[in-house]
Amino acid sequence: MSYTVEHTFAGPGKYTISYLEANRNAGILNMTNSVDTRFYVETQIIIDPFLGCSNTPRLLVPPIDKGCTGAAFYHNPGAYDPDGDSLSYELTIPKREKDANVYGYLDPNGKKFYDAIGLNYGTANEDGNGPPTFSIDESGTLLWDAPGAPGEYNVALLIKEWRKINGIWIQLGFVVRDMQIIIEDCLNQRPELNVPPDICVEAGQLINIDVFGTDPDYDSVKLEAYSEIFSINPSPANYSPRPPVFQKTAPGVDAKLTLSWQTTCNHVQAQPYQVVFKVTDKSGKGPSLVQFKTWNITVVGPAPVWHPPQVDLGARSAILAWDDYACKNNASQMQIWRRVDQYVFTPPECVTGMPDFLGYSLINVVPIGTTTFTDNNGGRGLSVGAQYCYRLVAIFPQPGGGESYVSQEVCLPPILADAPVVTNVTVDVTNRTNGQVTVRWRPPFEADPGQFPPPYTYEVQRAEGFSGDLKLTSAFPGKRPDTVWVDTGINTLETVFNYRVTAYASDNTKVGVSPTASTVRLETTPQFLQIALSWNADVSWSNTNARLSPAFNFSGPANSTKAILYSLIVWT
């Protein structure tokens, strides 16, 4: 039975939609005086332009199931969110009205329901090796292992809807399911499902899988599937036999359900699609028993495809180009990532976007229809002597969201070293007044010696911050022939410094200025029973390799009250 009401909300806000019925069934075991207790369920929705439009979760599996004493009971509501938002599941207490629980509620695995029929509570689960349990998992599958006294029970599930906005999960509302479980004495044994492992597929891939059902009593079983993918538009999935029929089982003979789905770019989203499979037996030894299992399908965007890059040596810039994205009608943006030096990596299945450990930095985001980009390092020019490598990631819009697999890497040849190349900036001493930094560089070894005759001399300038000209000053007066400078008497405890080196030819002609290179800044963040370390630097070489990632968690004793001193050493 369904009721349809149209309502126009006055504006943004948090709204609760509820349904109240005068009486519940008589004789419900796990509440007091159920026949005189009202039935109440509610749904909460949040209307907020910042969060975008949202549909409430939909539940595909009916809220009434039967089970047998001593056999584990399963139920899954078959919930999904039409917008691709994430769902979480909790057990809650059935209500008789808003903010009021039913009287005398007990979870159905309460000890009294086992003592009443003389069962040993300590061994009342299906395997007879522990007490009965009552729980719900992250996929929404309710497990009662195993029922005790026969009769009718009522339980309630709270299904919350979540959306990730700017990296933060925000709750958009919830739905409550108040359901009925009828337990009977029977000799029937529960059927079993054999479901394949969860999968990730690239949009455009065809899925074909088989699910099998067995029964210990060799009863006939019926296999069913519940999911939004069977009604999705375009290109819905299908399964057979559909409608479901009871299939015979025997030793070596299983019932089979075949699922087929031609995925498309329209199906890409961050959250997996959940398929709930249900097997039901047809027994002559009591009521039918069921088992539920869930299977997750994540549809991801294909990796973008590069064209060979080009280099503009005069402007010290990279001219990047790539194919029209295969899912450009569904994606919204293309991320352009860059790092210094190569890093061989092919993403494993289901690892989408740009992994942090690769050491890439996001340099730009362009509309999905764009297929070219010129990287001139924000107008500063690419650093001389450095080899730059690039990758792409396509981004899909909210609310479904999602990212593509990261592209393969394309790399430029090293940028012509016609200016000094800073190779090392090391904080030797961390101190507020007597800090020390060592700066090393290489000469402009690819400069034209006819135009810029060696030997060379150098000026070193220091500024505050990871880059830029804040408080720019000469590190020493005049020029020096050395390719190393030890900067002393500075505040390395509280300040990040960046350095640049200017080279002059023997005739005092200016050869060129190196890109800036900063000191490394280490930060600590307290967390529960651990300290997170993170560090940052703006340099023209790679501080990231397979052994080094710019984040680390240190776990120490829970009762430690000592101050801990950390230092960071970076090899280049």
MILUM-80431 format. One line per 10 residues: number of its first residue (from 1); their letters; for each residue y negated, x, z of C-alpha. Coordinates in steps of 0.1 Angstrom, whole numbers, plus 2048, in hexadecimal, padded with zeros to 3 digits. Each point is the difference from the previous one (the first is absolute). Layout:
BEGIN
NUM) a) Y,X,Z ~ ...
This chain:
BEGIN
1) msytvehtfa) 800,800,800 ~ 7DD,80D,7F8 ~ 7DD,7F4,807 ~ 7E3,808,7EA ~ 7DC,7FF,80D ~ 7E1,80D,7EE ~ 7E4,80F,815 ~ 7E0,813,7F8 ~ 7F7,819,81B ~ 7DB,803,80A
11) gpgkytisyl) 7FF,826,7FD ~ 80F,820,80C ~ 813,800,820 ~ 822,7FF,812 ~ 811,7DF,7FC ~ 820,7F2,80F ~ 814,7E5,7ED ~ 81A,7EE,816 ~ 81B,7E6,800 ~ 80A,7EB,81E
21) eanrnagiln) 81D,7E9,803 ~ 808,7E9,81E ~ 823,80B,809 ~ 81B,81A,7FA ~ 825,7FA,7FF ~ 811,7F7,820 ~ 817,819,811 ~ 7F1,821,7F4 ~ 810,819,817 ~ 7E5,81B,803
31) mtnsvdtrfy) 7E3,7EA,80C ~ 7FB,7E5,81A ~ 800,7DB,7F7 ~ 7FD,806,7DB ~ 801,7DB,7F6 ~ 7DE,7FB,812 ~ 7F2,821,7F3 ~ 7E9,7FF,7E2 ~ 805,816,7E1 ~ 7E2,815,7F7
41) vetqiiidpf) 7FC,81B,7E5 ~ 7E0,811,7F3 ~ 7F3,817,7E5 ~ 7E1,815,803 ~ 7EA,80A,7E2 ~ 7E2,816,7FF ~ 7E5,7FA,7E6 ~ 7EB,81F,7FB ~ 7F0,80B,7DF ~ 804,824,80B
51) lgcsntprll) 826,7FC,802 ~ 803,7ED,7DF ~ 814,7E1,7F7 ~ 821,7FC,812 ~ 81E,7E8,7FF ~ 815,7FA,81E ~ 824,80D,800 ~ 81A,7E9,7F1 ~ 823,7FA,80F ~ 81C,7F9,7E8
61) vppidkgctg) 81E,7FC,817 ~ 805,7DE,812 ~ 7FA,802,826 ~ 822,7F2,80B ~ 820,814,803 ~ 822,7FE,810 ~ 815,819,812 ~ 820,805,814 ~ 805,80B,824 ~ 809,825,801
71) aafyhnpgay) 7F5,808,7DC ~ 7DF,811,7F9 ~ 7E6,7E8,7F3 ~ 7E7,80A,7E4 ~ 7E1,7EF,7F2 ~ 7E4,80C,7EA ~ 7E3,7E9,7F6 ~ 7FD,810,7DE ~ 7DA,805,805 ~ 7E9,810,7E6
81) dpdgdslsye) 7DB,802,7FB ~ 7F3,7F5,7DE ~ 7E4,81A,801 ~ 818,81D,807 ~ 7F3,804,824 ~ 817,80F,81A ~ 813,7EA,819 ~ 80B,808,823 ~ 818,7EB,815 ~ 802,7F9,826
91) ltipkrekda) 813,7E8,816 ~ 7EA,7E7,813 ~ 805,7E2,816 ~ 801,7DD,7F1 ~ 7E1,7EB,809 ~ 7FB,7DC,80B ~ 7DA,801,7F7 ~ 7E5,819,7F9 ~ 801,81D,819 ~ 81D,7EF,813
101) nvygyldpng) 824,80C,7FF ~ 81D,7E8,804 ~ 80D,7FC,824 ~ 81C,816,80C ~ 805,815,7E1 ~ 81C,81A,800 ~ 80A,817,7E3 ~ 822,7F3,7F3 ~ 811,820,80D ~ 7F7,7F6,824
111) kkfydaigln) 81C,807,819 ~ 803,7DB,80A ~ 80D,7F6,7DE ~ 81E,818,804 ~ 807,7F9,825 ~ 802,7DB,7F7 ~ 81F,805,7EC ~ 80F,81C,814 ~ 7F8,81D,7E9 ~ 7FB,823,80D
121) ygtanedgng) 7DC,806,7F8 ~ 804,826,7FE ~ 819,7FE,7E3 ~ 7F3,7E0,7EE ~ 7F5,810,7E0 ~ 814,7FC,7E0 ~ 812,821,805 ~ 807,7F9,825 ~ 7F1,821,80B ~ 7DE,7F6,80D
131) pptfsidesg) 7E9,7E4,80B ~ 7F2,7E7,7E6 ~ 7E0,809,7EF ~ 7E4,7EC,7F0 ~ 7E8,812,7E9 ~ 7ED,800,7DF ~ 7FC,81E,7E9 ~ 7E3,80C,7EA ~ 80F,7ED,7E2 ~ 7FF,7DF,813
141) tllwdapgap) 826,7FE,806 ~ 808,7EE,821 ~ 820,80C,811 ~ 810,7EF,81D ~ 81F,814,809 ~ 811,7EA,80B ~ 7FC,7DB,80A ~ 80F,7F4,820 ~ 800,7DB,80A ~ 803,7E8,7E3
151) geynvallik) 7E2,7E9,7FB ~ 7DE,7FF,7F1 ~ 7E5,81B,805 ~ 7DC,803,7F5 ~ 7EF,821,7F9 ~ 7DF,80A,7F0 ~ 7F5,81C,7E9 ~ 7DD,80D,7FC ~ 7F8,80E,7DD ~ 7E0,813,7FE
161) ewrkingiwi) 7EE,809,7DF ~ 7EF,822,7FC ~ 7EA,810,7E6 ~ 7F5,824,7FE ~ 7DB,803,7FC ~ 7F0,823,7FD ~ 81F,80F,810 ~ 801,7E8,81E ~ 819,7E3,804 ~ 7EE,7DF,807
171) qlgfvvrdmq) 812,7E0,80A ~ 7F8,7E3,7E9 ~ 812,7E5,813 ~ 823,7F4,80A ~ 81B,7E6,7FB ~ 818,7F3,81B ~ 823,7F4,7F9 ~ 810,7EB,81A ~ 825,7FC,7F6 ~ 820,7F0,80C
181) iiiedclnqr) 821,812,805 ~ 820,7EB,805 ~ 81D,813,80F ~ 824,7F2,800 ~ 822,80C,80C ~ 814,80C,7E3 ~ 81A,819,7F5 ~ 7ED,809,7E0 ~ 7F7,825,7F9 ~ 7DE,809,7F1
191) pelnvppdic) 7FE,80A,7DB ~ 7F1,821,7F6 ~ 7E7,80C,7E6 ~ 800,820,7EC ~ 7DC,807,7F4 ~ 7F4,81F,7EE ~ 7E7,818,80F ~ 7DB,7F9,7FD ~ 7F1,80D,7DF ~ 7DF,80A,7F0
201) veagqlinid) 7FC,7FA,7DB ~ 7E4,80A,7E8 ~ 7EF,7E2,7F0 ~ 812,7F6,7E0 ~ 823,809,80D ~ 81C,7E6,7FE ~ 812,7FA,821 ~ 825,7F5,7FF ~ 813,800,821 ~ 81F,7EF,80E
211) vfgtdpdyds) 803,7F2,824 ~ 823,7F9,80E ~ 80C,7E7,81A ~ 821,803,814 ~ 810,7EB,81B ~ 819,80C,81A ~ 812,7DE,7FE ~ 7FF,801,7DA ~ 7ED,7E0,7FF ~ 7EB,7F7,7E2
221) vkleayseif) 7DC,80C,803 ~ 7DF,7F8,7F0 ~ 7E6,81A,7F8 ~ 7DA,7F7,800 ~ 7E1,814,7FA ~ 7DC,7F8,80C ~ 7E1,812,7F4 ~ 7DF,7FC,7EF ~ 80D,814,7E3 ~ 813,7E1,7F4
231) sinpspanys) 7E0,7ED,7FB ~ 7E8,81D,7F8 ~ 7EC,7FD,7E0 ~ 803,811,7E8 ~ 824,80C,7FC ~ 812,7F0,81D ~ 822,80D,80C ~ 820,7EC,7FE ~ 822,801,811 ~ 822,7F1,7F7
241) prppvfqkta) 812,7EB,808 ~ 7E1,7EA,804 ~ 802,7E6,80E ~ 817,810,819 ~ 824,7F6,802 ~ 81D,808,817 ~ 815,81C,7F3 ~ 824,808,80B ~ 807,820,813 ~ 821,811,805
251) pgvdakltls) 80D,823,808 ~ 7EE,816,7E7 ~ 7EC,7E3,7F1 ~ 7DC,7FC,80B ~ 7E6,7E6,7F7 ~ 7E4,80E,7EA ~ 7DB,7F9,7FA ~ 7EE,812,7E4 ~ 7DA,804,801 ~ 7EB,80A,7E2
261) wqttcnhvqa) 7DB,807,7FE ~ 7EB,80E,7E4 ~ 7E3,80F,813 ~ 7DD,803,7F0 ~ 7DE,810,809 ~ 7F7,7DE,80F ~ 819,806,81C ~ 7F2,821,80E ~ 7F5,7FC,824 ~ 800,816,820
271) qpyqvvfkvt) 818,7EA,814 ~ 824,7FC,7F5 ~ 80E,7DF,7F3 ~ 81A,7F3,818 ~ 81F,7EE,7F4 ~ 813,7EE,81C ~ 825,7FC,7F8 ~ 815,7E6,812 ~ 826,7FC,801 ~ 80F,7DF,80D
281) dksgkgpslv) 825,7FA,804 ~ 813,7DF,7FB ~ 818,7FE,81E ~ 819,7E7,80D ~ 7FE,810,823 ~ 7DD,7F3,80A ~ 7DD,802,7F2 ~ 7F6,817,7E4 ~ 7F4,822,80B ~ 7E6,815,7EE
291) qfktwnitvv) 7F3,823,7FE ~ 7DE,80B,7F3 ~ 7F6,822,7F2 ~ 7DF,80B,7F0 ~ 7FA,817,7E2 ~ 7DF,80F,7F8 ~ 7F2,808,7DD ~ 7E1,815,7FD ~ 7F0,7FF,7DE ~ 7E9,81E,7FA
301) gpapvwhppq) 7E9,80A,7E4 ~ 80B,81A,7E7 ~ 7F0,823,802 ~ 7E1,806,7EA ~ 805,817,7E2 ~ 7E9,81E,7F9 ~ 7F3,80F,7E0 ~ 7FC,826,801 ~ 7E0,80A,812 ~ 7E4,814,7F1
311) vdlgarsail) 7E7,818,810 ~ 7DB,804,7F9 ~ 7FB,825,80A ~ 7DA,7FE,7FC ~ 7FC,7E3,817 ~ 81E,80A,816 ~ 80E,7DD,7FD ~ 822,7EF,7F8 ~ 802,7E5,7E6 ~ 81D,7E9,80A
321) awddyacknn) 810,7E4,7EC ~ 81E,7EA,804 ~ 812,7E3,7EF ~ 7F6,7DC,804 ~ 812,7F6,820 ~ 820,7EC,7F9 ~ 7F6,7E5,81A ~ 7DB,801,7F8 ~ 7FE,7DA,7FF ~ 80B,7FE,825
331) asqmqiwrrv) 7F4,820,810 ~ 7DB,804,80A ~ 7F8,824,804 ~ 80B,823,7F8 ~ 7FE,81C,81B ~ 7FA,824,7F4 ~ 80E,81A,818 ~ 7FA,826,7FF ~ 80D,81F,812 ~ 7FE,825,7FB
341) dqyvftppec) 821,810,7F5 ~ 820,7F0,7F3 ~ 817,7EB,816 ~ 821,7F5,7EF ~ 808,7DC,80C ~ 812,7E2,7F1 ~ 7FD,7E1,816 ~ 821,7F3,80E ~ 808,7DB,7FC ~ 7E8,7EA,813
351) vtgmpdflgy) 7E7,81C,809 ~ 7E1,7F3,7EF ~ 7DC,80C,800 ~ 7F5,823,80A ~ 814,810,81C ~ 7EA,812,819 ~ 815,81F,801 ~ 7F8,808,7DC ~ 7DE,80C,80A ~ 7ED,7ED,7E5
361) slinvvpigt) 7DD,7F2,805 ~ 7F3,7E0,7F0 ~ 7E3,809,7E9 ~ 7F9,7DF,7EF ~ 80B,7DC,7FB ~ 7FA,7F0,7DE ~ 806,7DD,7F1 ~ 823,7FD,7F3 ~ 7F5,7FD,7DC ~ 7F0,823,802
371) ttftdnnggr) 815,81C,7F0 ~ 7EA,81F,803 ~ 7EE,812,81B ~ 7EC,821,801 ~ 803,814,820 ~ 7E3,817,806 ~ 805,801,826 ~ 7E4,7E9,808 ~ 7E7,814,7EA ~ 809,821,811
381) glsvgaqycy) 818,80B,7E5 ~ 824,808,806 ~ 806,81F,815 ~ 804,821,7ED ~ 823,80F,802 ~ 810,7E0,80D ~ 81C,7ED,7EE ~ 7FA,7DA,803 ~ 81C,7E6,7FE ~ 7FD,7DB,7FD
391) rlvaifpqpg) 814,7E0,806 ~ 7FA,7DB,7FB ~ 809,7E1,814 ~ 7FA,7DC,7F4 ~ 7F5,7E6,81B ~ 807,7DB,7FF ~ 7E8,7E7,80E ~ 803,7EC,820 ~ 80E,7EA,80E ~ 821,80D,7F2
401) ggesyvsqev) 7F4,824,7FD ~ 817,81C,7F7 ~ 7FF,823,7F1 ~ 811,810,7E3 ~ 816,81E,802 ~ 7EB,820,7FE ~ 7FD,80F,7DE ~ 80E,822,7F6 ~ 7E9,81D,806 ~ 7E9,80F,7E6
411) clppiladap) 7F0,822,806 ~ 7E3,814,7F1 ~ 802,825,7FA ~ 7EC,813,81B ~ 7DA,7FC,7FB ~ 7F0,81F,7F1 ~ 7F7,817,81D ~ 7DE,80B,7F3 ~ 7F1,7FD,824 ~ 80C,80C,822
421) vvtnvtvdvt) 820,7EF,80D ~ 801,7FA,825 ~ 824,804,80C ~ 7FF,7FE,825 ~ 7EA,7F1,81C ~ 810,805,822 ~ 7F3,7F7,822 ~ 809,820,814 ~ 7EF,7F5,821 ~ 7F9,7DD,80B
431) nrtngqvtvr) 7E1,801,817 ~ 7DF,7EE,804 ~ 7EA,81F,7FE ~ 817,81D,7F6 ~ 816,7F0,7E5 ~ 80C,816,7E4 ~ 80A,7F7,7DC ~ 80F,818,7E5 ~ 7F7,7F8,7DC ~ 812,812,7E3
441) wrppfeadpg) 7FB,7FD,7DA ~ 80A,80F,7DF ~ 7E7,80D,7E6 ~ 7F8,7EC,7E1 ~ 81D,811,7EE ~ 7FD,7EB,7E0 ~ 7DA,805,7FC ~ 7F5,812,7E0 ~ 7FB,824,80A ~ 7E9,806,7E2
451) qfpppytyev) 7E9,7E4,80C ~ 805,807,825 ~ 808,824,805 ~ 812,80A,821 ~ 800,80B,81B ~ 7F6,7E0,812 ~ 7EE,7F9,820 ~ 800,7DF,813 ~ 7EB,7E9,815 ~ 812,7E8,819
461) qraegfsgdl) 7F0,7DF,80B ~ 80B,7EA,81C ~ 7F9,7DA,805 ~ 80D,7E6,819 ~ 819,7E6,7F7 ~ 81F,800,7E9 ~ 7E8,803,7E1 ~ 7DC,7FD,7F8 ~ 7E0,812,809 ~ 7F9,7F5,824
471) kltsafpgkr) 7EF,81D,812 ~ 807,817,7E3 ~ 7F9,824,809 ~ 809,824,7F6 ~ 81D,80E,814 ~ 7F1,823,7FE ~ 7E0,80F,7F1 ~ 801,80E,7DD ~ 81F,807,7EB ~ 821,811,808
481) pdtvwvdtgi) 81B,80F,7EA ~ 81D,7F5,817 ~ 817,7E2,7F9 ~ 804,7F7,824 ~ 7E7,7F5,81B ~ 805,7F9,825 ~ 7E7,7E7,80C ~ 7FA,802,826 ~ 7EB,7F0,81B ~ 804,7DC,7F2
491) ntletvfnyr) 80B,7DF,810 ~ 824,7FC,7F2 ~ 809,7E9,81D ~ 7EA,7E2,7F6 ~ 7F6,808,7DB ~ 811,801,7DF ~ 7F1,81B,7E9 ~ 803,804,7DA ~ 7F9,820,7ED ~ 7F6,809,7DC
501) vtayasdntk) 7FF,822,7F0 ~ 7E7,80B,7E4 ~ 809,81E,7EB ~ 7E7,817,7EF ~ 807,81A,7E4 ~ 7F6,824,803 ~ 7DF,7F8,7EE ~ 7F9,7E6,81B ~ 808,7E3,7E7 ~ 80E,7E2,812
511) vgvsptastv) 824,7FB,7F5 ~ 809,7DF,811 ~ 804,7EE,821 ~ 822,7F7,80E ~ 808,7DC,80B ~ 7FC,7FA,825 ~ 81E,805,817 ~ 800,7F2,824 ~ 811,809,820 ~ 81E,7EB,80B
521) rlettpqflq) 7F8,7E6,81A ~ 81D,7F6,818 ~ 7FD,7DE,812 ~ 816,7F2,81B ~ 806,7DB,807 ~ 813,7F4,820 ~ 81C,7E8,7FA ~ 81C,7F1,815 ~ 814,81E,80D ~ 7F4,816,7E4
531) ialswnadvs) 7E1,810,7F1 ~ 7F8,7FD,7DB ~ 7F2,81F,7EF ~ 7ED,7FD,7DF ~ 7EB,81A,7ED ~ 7E9,801,7E3 ~ 7EF,819,7EA ~ 7ED,800,7DE ~ 80C,81E,7ED ~ 809,809,7DD
541) wsntnarlsp) 824,80B,808 ~ 81E,7ED,80D ~ 805,7FD,825 ~ 81F,7E9,7FA ~ 823,809,7F8 ~ 823,7F5,809 ~ 7FC,80F,823 ~ 7DD,7F4,808 ~ 7F2,7DE,802 ~ 7DD,7F7,80D
551) afnfsgpans) 80F,7EB,81C ~ 818,806,81D ~ 80B,7EF,820 ~ 806,814,81F ~ 816,7F0,81B ~ 7FF,80D,823 ~ 80E,7F6,822 ~ 7F6,7DD,80A ~ 7F3,80C,822 ~ 7ED,81F,7F3
561) tkailysliv) 7DC,803,80D ~ 7FA,823,7F3 ~ 7E5,808,7E7 ~ 810,80C,7DF ~ 7EE,818,7E9 ~ 808,7FD,7DB ~ 7F9,819,7E4 ~ 805,7FC,7DB ~ 80A,81C,7E8 ~ 7FF,7F9,7DB
571) wt) 811,818,7E8 ~ 7F1,803,7DD
